Amino acid sequence: MMRWWWFGPSVTRPELERELTAMADAGLGGVEVAYVYPLATATTEFGSPTFLADLRSLPRERMS
């Protein structure tokens, strides 16, 4: 497992899927999402329904 740093809540689902796939392909068994300060103006607020939907969209079985 590893810590997956999200620099602010401005993420896109295609990019999340790409990164998660790359980590699974590299043999990682799981991730812990760590939210830290945004590097640019956030397009989504932390904890908002959109942010939580992005987080929930991640396939849990991908890393198993």
Distance bins in CASP14 RR format, pairs under 12 A and 6 or more apart:
PFRMAT RR
TARGET T0000
AUTHOR 0000-0000-0000
RMODE 2
METHOD distances of the structure
MODEL  1
1 23 0 0 0 0 1 0 0 0 0 0 0
1 24 0 0 0 0 0 1 0 0 0 0 0
1 27 0 0 0 0 0 1 0 0 0 0 0
1 28 1 0 0 1 0 0 0 0 0 0 0
1 29 1 0 1 0 0 0 0 0 0 0 0
1 30 1 0 1 0 0 0 0 0 0 0 0
1 31 1 0 0 1 0 0 0 0 0 0 0
1 32 1 0 0 1 0 0 0 0 0 0 0
1 33 0 0 0 0 0 1 0 0 0 0 0
1 34 0 0 0 0 0 1 0 0 0 0 0
1 63 0 0 0 0 1 0 0 0 0 0 0
1 64 0 0 0 0 0 1 0 0 0 0 0
2 19 0 0 0 0 0 1 0 0 0 0 0
2 20 0 0 0 0 0 1 0 0 0 0 0
2 22 0 0 0 0 0 1 0 0 0 0 0
2 23 1 0 0 1 0 0 0 0 0 0 0
2 24 0 0 0 0 0 1 0 0 0 0 0
2 26 0 0 0 0 1 0 0 0 0 0 0
2 27 0 0 0 0 0 1 0 0 0 0 0
2 28 1 0 1 0 0 0 0 0 0 0 0
2 29 0 0 0 0 1 0 0 0 0 0 0
2 30 1 0 0 1 0 0 0 0 0 0 0
2 31 1 0 1 0 0 0 0 0 0 0 0
2 32 1 0 0 1 0 0 0 0 0 0 0
2 33 0 0 0 0 0 1 0 0 0 0 0
2 34 0 0 0 0 1 0 0 0 0 0 0
2 63 0 0 0 0 0 1 0 0 0 0 0
3 23 0 0 0 0 0 1 0 0 0 0 0
3 28 0 0 0 0 0 1 0 0 0 0 0
3 30 0 0 0 0 0 1 0 0 0 0 0
3 31 1 0 0 1 0 0 0 0 0 0 0
3 32 1 0 1 0 0 0 0 0 0 0 0
3 33 0 0 0 0 1 0 0 0 0 0 0
3 34 1 0 1 0 0 0 0 0 0 0 0
3 35 0 0 0 0 0 1 0 0 0 0 0
3 36 0 0 0 0 0 1 0 0 0 0 0
4 11 0 0 0 0 0 1 0 0 0 0 0
4 15 0 0 0 0 0 1 0 0 0 0 0
4 16 0 0 0 0 1 0 0 0 0 0 0
4 19 1 0 0 1 0 0 0 0 0 0 0
4 20 0 0 0 0 1 0 0 0 0 0 0
4 22 0 0 0 0 0 1 0 0 0 0 0
4 23 1 0 0 1 0 0 0 0 0 0 0
4 24 0 0 0 0 0 1 0 0 0 0 0
4 28 0 0 0 0 1 0 0 0 0 0 0
4 29 0 0 0 0 0 1 0 0 0 0 0
4 30 0 0 0 0 1 0 0 0 0 0 0
4 31 1 0 1 0 0 0 0 0 0 0 0
4 32 1 0 0 1 0 0 0 0 0 0 0
4 33 1 0 1 0 0 0 0 0 0 0 0
4 34 1 0 0 1 0 0 0 0 0 0 0
4 35 0 0 0 0 1 0 0 0 0 0 0
4 36 0 0 0 0 0 1 0 0 0 0 0
4 55 0 0 0 0 0 1 0 0 0 0 0
4 58 0 0 0 0 1 0 0 0 0 0 0
4 63 0 0 0 0 0 1 0 0 0 0 0
5 11 0 0 0 0 0 1 0 0 0 0 0
5 19 0 0 0 0 0 1 0 0 0 0 0
5 31 0 0 0 0 1 0 0 0 0 0 0
5 32 0 0 0 0 1 0 0 0 0 0 0
5 33 0 0 0 0 1 0 0 0 0 0 0
5 34 1 0 1 0 0 0 0 0 0 0 0
5 35 0 0 0 0 1 0 0 0 0 0 0
5 36 1 0 0 1 0 0 0 0 0 0 0
5 37 0 0 0 0 0 1 0 0 0 0 0
5 38 0 0 0 0 0 1 0 0 0 0 0
5 39 0 0 0 0 0 1 0 0 0 0 0
6 12 0 0 0 0 0 1 0 0 0 0 0
6 15 0 0 0 0 0 1 0 0 0 0 0
6 16 0 0 0 0 1 0 0 0 0 0 0
6 19 0 0 0 0 1 0 0 0 0 0 0
6 20 0 0 0 0 0 1 0 0 0 0 0
6 31 0 0 0 0 0 1 0 0 0 0 0
6 32 0 0 0 0 0 1 0 0 0 0 0
6 33 1 0 1 0 0 0 0 0 0 0 0
6 34 1 0 0 1 0 0 0 0 0 0 0
6 35 1 0 1 0 0 0 0 0 0 0 0
6 36 1 0 0 1 0 0 0 0 0 0 0
6 37 0 0 0 0 0 1 0 0 0 0 0
6 38 0 0 0 0 1 0 0 0 0 0 0
6 39 0 0 0 0 0 1 0 0 0 0 0
6 42 0 0 0 0 0 1 0 0 0 0 0
6 44 0 0 0 0 0 1 0 0 0 0 0
6 46 0 0 0 0 1 0 0 0 0 0 0
6 47 0 0 0 0 0 1 0 0 0 0 0
6 51 0 0 0 0 1 0 0 0 0 0 0
6 54 0 0 0 0 1 0 0 0 0 0 0
6 55 0 0 0 0 1 0 0 0 0 0 0
6 58 0 0 0 0 0 1 0 0 0 0 0
7 33 0 0 0 0 0 1 0 0 0 0 0
7 34 0 0 0 0 1 0 0 0 0 0 0
7 35 0 0 0 0 1 0 0 0 0 0 0
7 36 1 0 1 0 0 0 0 0 0 0 0
7 37 1 0 0 1 0 0 0 0 0 0 0
7 38 1 0 1 0 0 0 0 0 0 0 0
7 39 1 0 1 0 0 0 0 0 0 0 0
7 40 0 0 0 0 1 0 0 0 0 0 0
7 42 0 0 0 0 1 0 0 0 0 0 0
7 46 0 0 0 0 0 1 0 0 0 0 0
8 33 0 0 0 0 0 1 0 0 0 0 0
8 34 0 0 0 0 0 1 0 0 0 0 0
8 35 1 0 0 1 0 0 0 0 0 0 0
8 36 1 0 0 1 0 0 0 0 0 0 0
8 37 1 0 0 1 0 0 0 0 0 0 0
8 38 1 1 0 0 0 0 0 0 0 0 0
8 39 1 0 0 1 0 0 0 0 0 0 0
8 40 0 0 0 0 1 0 0 0 0 0 0
8 41 0 0 0 0 1 0 0 0 0 0 0
8 42 1 0 1 0 0 0 0 0 0 0 0
8 43 0 0 0 0 1 0 0 0 0 0 0
8 44 0 0 0 0 1 0 0 0 0 0 0
8 45 0 0 0 0 1 0 0 0 0 0 0
8 46 1 0 0 1 0 0 0 0 0 0 0
8 47 0 0 0 0 0 1 0 0 0 0 0
8 48 0 0 0 0 0 1 0 0 0 0 0
8 51 0 0 0 0 1 0 0 0 0 0 0
8 54 0 0 0 0 0 1 0 0 0 0 0
9 16 0 0 0 0 0 1 0 0 0 0 0
9 33 0 0 0 0 0 1 0 0 0 0 0
9 35 1 0 0 1 0 0 0 0 0 0 0
9 36 0 0 0 0 0 1 0 0 0 0 0
9 37 0 0 0 0 0 1 0 0 0 0 0
9 38 1 0 0 1 0 0 0 0 0 0 0
9 39 0 0 0 0 0 1 0 0 0 0 0
9 40 0 0 0 0 0 1 0 0 0 0 0
9 41 0 0 0 0 0 1 0 0 0 0 0
9 42 1 0 1 0 0 0 0 0 0 0 0
9 43 1 0 0 1 0 0 0 0 0 0 0
9 44 1 0 1 0 0 0 0 0 0 0 0
9 45 1 0 0 1 0 0 0 0 0 0 0
9 46 1 0 1 0 0 0 0 0 0 0 0
9 47 1 0 0 1 0 0 0 0 0 0 0
9 48 1 0 0 1 0 0 0 0 0 0 0
9 49 0 0 0 0 0 1 0 0 0 0 0
9 50 0 0 0 0 1 0 0 0 0 0 0
9 51 1 0 1 0 0 0 0 0 0 0 0
9 52 0 0 0 0 1 0 0 0 0 0 0
9 53 0 0 0 0 0 1 0 0 0 0 0
9 54 1 0 0 1 0 0 0 0 0 0 0
9 55 0 0 0 0 1 0 0 0 0 0 0
10 16 0 0 0 0 0 1 0 0 0 0 0
10 35 0 0 0 0 0 1 0 0 0 0 0
10 37 0 0 0 0 0 1 0 0 0 0 0
10 38 1 0 0 1 0 0 0 0 0 0 0
10 39 0 0 0 0 1 0 0 0 0 0 0
10 40 1 0 0 1 0 0 0 0 0 0 0
10 41 1 0 0 1 0 0 0 0 0 0 0
10 42 1 0 1 0 0 0 0 0 0 0 0
10 43 1 0 1 0 0 0 0 0 0 0 0
10 44 1 0 1 0 0 0 0 0 0 0 0
10 45 0 0 0 0 1 0 0 0 0 0 0
10 46 0 0 0 0 0 1 0 0 0 0 0
10 48 0 0 0 0 0 1 0 0 0 0 0
10 50 0 0 0 0 0 1 0 0 0 0 0
10 51 0 0 0 0 1 0 0 0 0 0 0
10 54 0 0 0 0 1 0 0 0 0 0 0
11 17 0 0 0 0 0 1 0 0 0 0 0
11 18 0 0 0 0 0 1 0 0 0 0 0
11 19 0 0 0 0 1 0 0 0 0 0 0
11 20 0 0 0 0 0 1 0 0 0 0 0
11 33 0 0 0 0 1 0 0 0 0 0 0
11 35 0 0 0 0 1 0 0 0 0 0 0
11 38 0 0 0 0 0 1 0 0 0 0 0
11 39 0 0 0 0 0 1 0 0 0 0 0
11 42 0 0 0 0 1 0 0 0 0 0 0
11 43 0 0 0 0 1 0 0 0 0 0 0
11 44 1 0 0 1 0 0 0 0 0 0 0
11 46 0 0 0 0 0 1 0 0 0 0 0
11 48 0 0 0 0 0 1 0 0 0 0 0
11 50 0 0 0 0 1 0 0 0 0 0 0
11 51 0 0 0 0 1 0 0 0 0 0 0
11 52 0 0 0 0 0 1 0 0 0 0 0
11 53 0 0 0 0 0 1 0 0 0 0 0
11 54 1 0 1 0 0 0 0 0 0 0 0
11 55 0 0 0 0 1 0 0 0 0 0 0
11 57 0 0 0 0 0 1 0 0 0 0 0
11 58 0 0 0 0 0 1 0 0 0 0 0
12 18 0 0 0 0 1 0 0 0 0 0 0
12 19 0 0 0 0 0 1 0 0 0 0 0
12 43 0 0 0 0 1 0 0 0 0 0 0
12 44 0 0 0 0 1 0 0 0 0 0 0
12 50 0 0 0 0 0 1 0 0 0 0 0
12 51 0 0 0 0 0 1 0 0 0 0 0
12 54 0 0 0 0 1 0 0 0 0 0 0
12 57 0 0 0 0 0 1 0 0 0 0 0
13 19 0 0 0 0 0 1 0 0 0 0 0
13 20 0 0 0 0 0 1 0 0 0 0 0
13 44 0 0 0 0 0 1 0 0 0 0 0
13 50 0 0 0 0 0 1 0 0 0 0 0
13 51 0 0 0 0 0 1 0 0 0 0 0
13 53 0 0 0 0 1 0 0 0 0 0 0
13 54 1 0 0 1 0 0 0 0 0 0 0
13 55 0 0 0 0 0 1 0 0 0 0 0
13 56 0 0 0 0 0 1 0 0 0 0 0
13 57 1 0 1 0 0 0 0 0 0 0 0
13 58 0 0 0 0 1 0 0 0 0 0 0
13 59 0 0 0 0 0 1 0 0 0 0 0
14 20 0 0 0 0 0 1 0 0 0 0 0
14 21 0 0 0 0 0 1 0 0 0 0 0
14 54 0 0 0 0 0 1 0 0 0 0 0
14 57 0 0 0 0 0 1 0 0 0 0 0
15 21 0 0 0 0 0 1 0 0 0 0 0
15 22 0 0 0 0 0 1 0 0 0 0 0
15 54 0 0 0 0 1 0 0 0 0 0 0
15 57 0 0 0 0 0 1 0 0 0 0 0
15 58 0 0 0 0 0 1 0 0 0 0 0
16 22 0 0 0 0 0 1 0 0 0 0 0
16 23 0 0 0 0 0 1 0 0 0 0 0
16 31 0 0 0 0 0 1 0 0 0 0 0
16 33 0 0 0 0 1 0 0 0 0 0 0
16 51 0 0 0 0 0 1 0 0 0 0 0
16 53 0 0 0 0 0 1 0 0 0 0 0
16 54 1 0 0 1 0 0 0 0 0 0 0
16 55 0 0 0 0 1 0 0 0 0 0 0
16 56 0 0 0 0 0 1 0 0 0 0 0
16 57 1 0 0 1 0 0 0 0 0 0 0
16 58 1 0 0 1 0 0 0 0 0 0 0
16 59 0 0 0 0 1 0 0 0 0 0 0
16 62 0 0 0 0 0 1 0 0 0 0 0
17 23 0 0 0 0 0 1 0 0 0 0 0
17 24 0 0 0 0 0 1 0 0 0 0 0
17 54 0 0 0 0 0 1 0 0 0 0 0
17 57 0 0 0 0 1 0 0 0 0 0 0
17 58 1 0 0 1 0 0 0 0 0 0 0
17 59 1 0 0 1 0 0 0 0 0 0 0
17 62 0 0 0 0 1 0 0 0 0 0 0
18 24 0 0 0 0 0 1 0 0 0 0 0
18 25 0 0 0 0 0 1 0 0 0 0 0
18 58 0 0 0 0 0 1 0 0 0 0 0
18 62 0 0 0 0 0 1 0 0 0 0 0
19 25 0 0 0 0 0 1 0 0 0 0 0
19 26 0 0 0 0 0 1 0 0 0 0 0
19 28 0 0 0 0 0 1 0 0 0 0 0
19 31 0 0 0 0 1 0 0 0 0 0 0
19 33 0 0 0 0 0 1 0 0 0 0 0
19 58 0 0 0 0 1 0 0 0 0 0 0
19 62 0 0 0 0 0 1 0 0 0 0 0
19 63 0 0 0 0 0 1 0 0 0 0 0
20 26 0 0 0 0 0 1 0 0 0 0 0
20 27 0 0 0 0 0 1 0 0 0 0 0
20 28 0 0 0 0 1 0 0 0 0 0 0
20 29 0 0 0 0 0 1 0 0 0 0 0
20 30 0 0 0 0 1 0 0 0 0 0 0
20 31 1 0 0 1 0 0 0 0 0 0 0
20 33 0 0 0 0 0 1 0 0 0 0 0
20 54 0 0 0 0 0 1 0 0 0 0 0
20 55 0 0 0 0 0 1 0 0 0 0 0
20 57 0 0 0 0 0 1 0 0 0 0 0
20 58 1 0 0 1 0 0 0 0 0 0 0
20 59 1 0 0 1 0 0 0 0 0 0 0
20 60 0 0 0 0 0 1 0 0 0 0 0
20 61 0 0 0 0 0 1 0 0 0 0 0
20 62 1 0 1 0 0 0 0 0 0 0 0
20 63 1 0 0 1 0 0 0 0 0 0 0
21 27 0 0 0 0 0 1 0 0 0 0 0
21 28 0 0 0 0 0 1 0 0 0 0 0
21 31 0 0 0 0 0 1 0 0 0 0 0
21 58 0 0 0 0 0 1 0 0 0 0 0
21 59 0 0 0 0 1 0 0 0 0 0 0
21 62 1 0 0 1 0 0 0 0 0 0 0
21 63 0 0 0 0 0 1 0 0 0 0 0
22 28 0 0 0 0 1 0 0 0 0 0 0
22 31 0 0 0 0 0 1 0 0 0 0 0
22 62 0 0 0 0 0 1 0 0 0 0 0
22 63 0 0 0 0 0 1 0 0 0 0 0
23 29 0 0 0 0 1 0 0 0 0 0 0
23 30 1 0 0 1 0 0 0 0 0 0 0
23 31 1 0 0 1 0 0 0 0 0 0 0
23 32 0 0 0 0 0 1 0 0 0 0 0
23 33 0 0 0 0 0 1 0 0 0 0 0
23 58 0 0 0 0 0 1 0 0 0 0 0
23 62 0 0 0 0 1 0 0 0 0 0 0
23 63 1 0 0 1 0 0 0 0 0 0 0
24 30 0 0 0 0 1 0 0 0 0 0 0
24 31 0 0 0 0 1 0 0 0 0 0 0
24 58 0 0 0 0 0 1 0 0 0 0 0
24 59 0 0 0 0 1 0 0 0 0 0 0
24 60 0 0 0 0 0 1 0 0 0 0 0
24 61 0 0 0 0 0 1 0 0 0 0 0
24 62 1 0 1 0 0 0 0 0 0 0 0
24 63 1 0 1 0 0 0 0 0 0 0 0
24 64 0 0 0 0 1 0 0 0 0 0 0
25 62 0 0 0 0 0 1 0 0 0 0 0
25 63 0 0 0 0 0 1 0 0 0 0 0
26 63 0 0 0 0 0 1 0 0 0 0 0
27 62 0 0 0 0 0 1 0 0 0 0 0
27 63 0 0 0 0 1 0 0 0 0 0 0
27 64 0 0 0 0 0 1 0 0 0 0 0
28 62 0 0 0 0 0 1 0 0 0 0 0
28 63 1 0 0 1 0 0 0 0 0 0 0
28 64 0 0 0 0 0 1 0 0 0 0 0
29 60 0 0 0 0 0 1 0 0 0 0 0
29 61 0 0 0 0 0 1 0 0 0 0 0
29 62 0 0 0 0 1 0 0 0 0 0 0
29 63 1 0 1 0 0 0 0 0 0 0 0
29 64 1 0 0 1 0 0 0 0 0 0 0
30 58 0 0 0 0 0 1 0 0 0 0 0
30 59 0 0 0 0 0 1 0 0 0 0 0
30 60 0 0 0 0 1 0 0 0 0 0 0
30 61 0 0 0 0 0 1 0 0 0 0 0
30 62 0 0 0 0 1 0 0 0 0 0 0
30 63 1 1 0 0 0 0 0 0 0 0 0
30 64 1 0 0 1 0 0 0 0 0 0 0
31 55 0 0 0 0 0 1 0 0 0 0 0
31 58 0 0 0 0 1 0 0 0 0 0 0
31 59 0 0 0 0 0 1 0 0 0 0 0
31 60 0 0 0 0 0 1 0 0 0 0 0
31 62 0 0 0 0 1 0 0 0 0 0 0
31 63 1 0 0 1 0 0 0 0 0 0 0
31 64 0 0 0 0 0 1 0 0 0 0 0
32 55 0 0 0 0 0 1 0 0 0 0 0
32 63 0 0 0 0 0 1 0 0 0 0 0
33 46 0 0 0 0 0 1 0 0 0 0 0
33 47 0 0 0 0 0 1 0 0 0 0 0
33 51 0 0 0 0 0 1 0 0 0 0 0
33 52 0 0 0 0 0 1 0 0 0 0 0
33 54 0 0 0 0 0 1 0 0 0 0 0
33 55 1 0 0 1 0 0 0 0 0 0 0
33 56 0 0 0 0 0 1 0 0 0 0 0
33 58 0 0 0 0 1 0 0 0 0 0 0
35 42 0 0 0 0 0 1 0 0 0 0 0
35 44 0 0 0 0 0 1 0 0 0 0 0
35 45 0 0 0 0 0 1 0 0 0 0 0
35 46 1 0 0 1 0 0 0 0 0 0 0
35 47 0 0 0 0 1 0 0 0 0 0 0
35 51 0 0 0 0 1 0 0 0 0 0 0
35 52 0 0 0 0 0 1 0 0 0 0 0
35 54 0 0 0 0 0 1 0 0 0 0 0
35 55 0 0 0 0 1 0 0 0 0 0 0
36 42 0 0 0 0 0 1 0 0 0 0 0
36 46 0 0 0 0 0 1 0 0 0 0 0
37 46 0 0 0 0 0 1 0 0 0 0 0
38 44 0 0 0 0 1 0 0 0 0 0 0
38 45 0 0 0 0 0 1 0 0 0 0 0
38 46 0 0 0 0 1 0 0 0 0 0 0
38 51 0 0 0 0 0 1 0 0 0 0 0
42 48 0 0 0 0 1 0 0 0 0 0 0
42 50 0 0 0 0 0 1 0 0 0 0 0
42 51 0 0 0 0 1 0 0 0 0 0 0
43 50 0 0 0 0 1 0 0 0 0 0 0
43 51 0 0 0 0 0 1 0 0 0 0 0
43 54 0 0 0 0 0 1 0 0 0 0 0
44 50 1 0 1 0 0 0 0 0 0 0 0
44 51 1 0 1 0 0 0 0 0 0 0 0
44 52 0 0 0 0 1 0 0 0 0 0 0
44 53 0 0 0 0 1 0 0 0 0 0 0
44 54 1 0 0 1 0 0 0 0 0 0 0
44 55 0 0 0 0 0 1 0 0 0 0 0
45 51 1 0 0 1 0 0 0 0 0 0 0
45 52 0 0 0 0 0 1 0 0 0 0 0
45 54 0 0 0 0 0 1 0 0 0 0 0
46 52 0 0 0 0 1 0 0 0 0 0 0
46 54 0 0 0 0 0 1 0 0 0 0 0
46 55 0 0 0 0 0 1 0 0 0 0 0
47 53 0 0 0 0 0 1 0 0 0 0 0
47 54 0 0 0 0 0 1 0 0 0 0 0
47 55 0 0 0 0 1 0 0 0 0 0 0
47 56 0 0 0 0 0 1 0 0 0 0 0
48 54 0 0 0 0 1 0 0 0 0 0 0
48 55 0 0 0 0 0 1 0 0 0 0 0
49 55 0 0 0 0 0 1 0 0 0 0 0
49 56 0 0 0 0 0 1 0 0 0 0 0
50 56 0 0 0 0 0 1 0 0 0 0 0
50 57 0 0 0 0 0 1 0 0 0 0 0
51 57 0 0 0 0 0 1 0 0 0 0 0
52 58 0 0 0 0 0 1 0 0 0 0 0
END
